[in-house]
Amino acid sequence: MAEGSLEVAPAPIPSGPVARTARALRIKTFVVLALAVVAGAAGNLFLSRGMKLAGDFGATPGEWLAAFARAFSIGEVWLGIACLIGFFVLFLATLSWADLSFVMPSSAVGYLAVALLAHFVVGERVSVLRWMGTLAISLGVLLVGGTPPRTTPLKADWAQPGAHKEK
């Protein structure tokens, strides 16, 4: 092998209890991420609708304070905040067992959900270029979704970089 080149060995296909555990982890991860995506998309939808009701923030500090007061008097803003807190809790839970490099890109499917909600629920006109960008992100999500949710040991020693890698 040439110096500086990378050798990639195919991963062994797990069987027996390991396969069941891997399958259970994948199912748990996808279910919780799906719930997080729904909560996040709903939260962003409610915040958008509520902030449209609150009106423009203006340019001066006084106008900003008045806009904040208006915003926090609108039920949809509070509903959006509650949904986003739900998203955050589900996101934290997922990070407790799955890799960050899996969770972040996978949760980006929320961009597609938000674009769909913005178009069909709020009535926004989503341009062809925005749809193309959203679909490109979704294709990336599909690529990441085909990988295992966890590639590191459960309790990696964070004090030593690379401690989770096989020696």
Salt bridges, closest charged atoms under 4 A:
GLU76 OE2 - ARG49 NE 3.26
